[in-house]
Amino acid sequence: MPVEKNAGKLSLEQIGLPAETLMGLYTNLLKTRTLDERFRKLFRQGRFAGTYFSAVGQEATTVGPTYGTRDEDIIAPSHREIGAAVTKGIPLINIIAQVYARVNSPDKGKTHPCHYGWRDKGVITPSSTLAGQTVIGTGCAMGFKIQQKDNIVLAFFGEGSTSRGGWHEALNFAGIHKLPIVYICQNNLWAESVPATLQAGIEDFSDRAKAYGFPGITIDGNDIIGVHKTAAKAIARARAGEGPTLIECKTYRWYGHSEIDPADYRSQEEFEEWKEKDPVRRAEELLLDLGILTTYQREALVEQTNQEIDEAVAVCEKEQYAEPEEAYIDVYSEQFPVRRDEY
Ligand SMILES: Cc1ncc(C[n+]2csc(CCOP(=O)(O)OP(=O)(O)O)c2C)c(N)n1
């Protein structure tokens, strides 16, 4: 009897997502991974200054929630959200220009590498203050509520950021006002060298939502299907005016906090264990198995991304740095405060 392809595995029907969505999720995962690994190499070659915050290993936590959001929806990222930047559609050249701090970066080179923003697609340029964007994102969600728009906000942060006072104030406020926001906690077990066990006396950071009167869910952050479906449900709830959700994604960053951190506070066993749970490979195996993806298509995708990266790097490396005066431009709004009758 011929062995059925996909025998014993999930069918598309069981997964509950169309093939097009699965392919879209995978394409963004692969693009993110390819770009992230290239940035690491470029940093080691001394091609840009500062440091680099890799998100390799935790791509599903950013691609999954962002995929399928509207241009008008807002992303409030922190420093490990390359996947959200790629998936929301910040042009690759602008992502690269940001890391290179050149004048063609959306922030004109004002911020640290990996602080991706893009006004056209509603991605807030993060400042480096942890949980800062959680507060700003919550304000944006309040804005949508006042404007009676059914747009939503996705706020991203690590488990370490949940120790900040502003983080708690933001979630408390969102719970009171039932704001259209989904909080995504990427629990990668470490905040620099501080383990999650020294960050909080609870095992699941999603438990924190209870104190603020909205649902908190803990999920496998390396399962792109689970992350996407859970986030999509929370987004639908937020759009319907039913309020926020906190989703804790258990995941792992493969490399140091940044490229200047050897991560020697972690064990090799821990690293190996999580490497086995590679979210990109998991997605790839599933798609190959379902017959949605071929290895040829995979290679073509990598090649195309690498070509795009090569071209963008060449442009960015020729670009200028901004003039020092740029530091004072676009920092304060000249139109503040906005009056209610101007909405
Ligand atoms: C208020 C504040 N304190 C400290 C830092 C320095 N810092 C940058 S990232 C980081 C660790 C953050 O950990 P977590 O929130 O878990 O995110 P992860 O880096 O693990 O993605 C620290 C301490 C900062 N940027 N802002």
The ligand as an SDF file (V2000), in Angstrom:
LIG
                    3D

 26 27  0  0  0  0  0  0  0  0999 V2000
   14.7130   51.5210   31.2560 C   0  0  0  0  0  0  0  0  0  0  0  0
   15.8290   50.7160   30.6670 C   0  0  0  0  0  0  0  0  0  0  0  0
   16.6270   49.9780   31.4730 N   0  0  0  0  0  0  0  0  0  0  0  0
   17.6420   49.2610   30.9520 C   0  0  0  0  0  0  0  0  0  0  0  0
   17.8750   49.2750   29.5930 C   0  0  0  0  0  0  0  0  0  0  0  0
   19.0370   48.4630   29.0100 C   0  0  0  0  0  0  0  0  0  0  0  0
   18.4940   47.2620   28.3650 N   0  0  0  0  0  0  0  0  0  0  0  0
   18.2690   47.2460   27.0410 C   0  0  0  0  0  0  0  0  0  0  0  0
   17.5750   45.8150   26.5360 S   0  0  0  0  0  0  0  0  0  0  0  0
   17.6030   45.1800   28.0900 C   0  0  0  0  0  0  0  0  0  0  0  0
   17.0550   43.7990   28.3890 C   0  0  0  0  0  0  0  0  0  0  0  0
   15.6360   43.7220   28.0540 C   0  0  0  0  0  0  0  0  0  0  0  0
   15.1190   42.4570   28.3180 O   0  0  0  0  0  0  0  0  0  0  0  0
   13.7210   42.0410   27.7790 P   0  0  0  0  0  0  0  0  0  0  0  0
   12.7320   43.1170   28.0130 O   0  0  0  0  0  0  0  0  0  0  0  0
   13.3970   40.7150   28.3470 O   0  0  0  0  0  0  0  0  0  0  0  0
   13.9350   41.9470   26.1940 O   0  0  0  0  0  0  0  0  0  0  0  0
   14.9920   41.0850   25.3810 P   0  0  0  0  0  0  0  0  0  0  0  0
   16.2400   41.9040   25.2860 O   0  0  0  0  0  0  0  0  0  0  0  0
   15.1910   39.8060   26.1130 O   0  0  0  0  0  0  0  0  0  0  0  0
   14.3650   40.8990   24.0490 O   0  0  0  0  0  0  0  0  0  0  0  0
   18.1550   46.0940   28.9940 C   0  0  0  0  0  0  0  0  0  0  0  0
   18.3100   45.8470   30.4360 C   0  0  0  0  0  0  0  0  0  0  0  0
   17.0370   50.0800   28.7860 C   0  0  0  0  0  0  0  0  0  0  0  0
   17.1730   50.1300   27.4600 N   0  0  0  0  0  0  0  0  0  0  0  0
   16.0120   50.7630   29.3330 N   0  0  0  0  0  0  0  0  0  0  0  0
  1  2  1  0
  2  3  1  0
  2 26  2  0
  3  4  2  0
  4  5  1  0
  5  6  1  0
  5 24  2  0
  6  7  1  0
  7  8  2  0
  7 22  1  0
  8  9  1  0
  9 10  1  0
 10 11  1  0
 10 22  2  0
 11 12  1  0
 12 13  1  0
 13 14  1  0
 14 15  2  0
 14 16  1  0
 14 17  1  0
 17 18  1  0
 18 19  2  0
 18 20  1  0
 18 21  1  0
 22 23  1  0
 24 25  1  0
 24 26  1  0
M  CHG  1   7   1
M  END
$$$$
